[in-house]
Amino acid sequence: MTGAGTVKRYAFLQALAARTENQLVVTNLANTATEWLSVRPSDANLYAAGMGMVTSYALGLALSLPKREVIALDGDGGIFFDPSVFGVIAAQAGANLTVIVFDNGGYVSTGKLPAVGSLSSSGVDLETLARAYGIANVVTVADIDGFIGVLDKRIVNAPLVIVVRTSVEQQFVGALPMDLKENKYRFARHIEQSQGVKIFKPSAKEHGAKPAADPALRETGHSSLGQVLYEGLKENGVNFAIGLPCSGFSSVQELLLKDDGFDYVSVPHEGTGLGMCAGAWLSGRRPAALIENFGLFASVYHLLRGHMSYGIPTLMLTEFRGDTGDQEFFAESGEVTLDVLKAMRINYRVVDQIDNLKPAIRDALRWMDGCLRPFALVPTFNLTRLKS
């Protein structure tokens, strides 16, 4: 089914709100956020996630809180920005995730000229796209009765994707009454109270008390880099990680994948994974991203538009391709790595000794608890090639 719908998005949101209780909801930006606030004001709403991040944030939440229903209110433009998230949903998500994609055929909040039409206005079908990525439980609707019918009769053992064809009309109900950081605090406090988890840890100790004990870190001895990183993540309480195949981190990724007690998710794009890390942190998890620096470059938008705007920490272990000793054809561009981190105001530490890795993870997590921003640990190229 292609072509613009005839019913306002606001009418569908009103119908959804009538069937929503304590679900966590992540909304698209612009009027999707304000319209949802109008029909369902709640601290269980995370508003105005950026293009290509709504569904990945919701997916991180759903994976981390498998007994809590999570809804993503995305748009056609956002899904076309990162359609690969459908593949991760097909491979990883449970029945507690519902993705609603409002398809009005364009980027209507920014203008109504033909030049801003989305791919669906050219005939690309979102339901077909979702099925191609492996999602079986997907349906397209264009009227309220069909929408309600899907919500009320959903399959209970699989994630659900609903493509909702809407008109281009918007309901102007006022601007968001808070910035994204305040929204983040309200949302996370709601999860703390409703889920019985602790997310905010601004201080390691009570004022005047003795410092809290350091995590018990096993001595590295003659262990390989992969073993040390694996132990360092677990010993410091990291319990959720994402990554792509990466030569410098392949050994630690293999160990994490084999550990049934650790949630490691392979992703097709680093930005998708960082969005999932944000959702995981908002659920009370300790997330990390194992990516090379070119993956960092690919995620600049996601970090600035998401993590920095909301104030969400994620530990990034960033392989330093292009550091001294690297002889690959792409190595030259790697030398801008530290400049990119500086430009984004992301604090970092270059690690060149294996004995410093575990303490560096510990210190980075403590810094993030207080500052609520991402932190990058950058092992040197020679260190990531250390096998024993």
Summary of the structure (lengths in Angstrom):
residues: 388
radius of gyration: 21.5
end to end distance: 56.6
largest distance: 66.8
contacts: 1361
relative contact order: 0.13
helix: 45%
strand: 15%
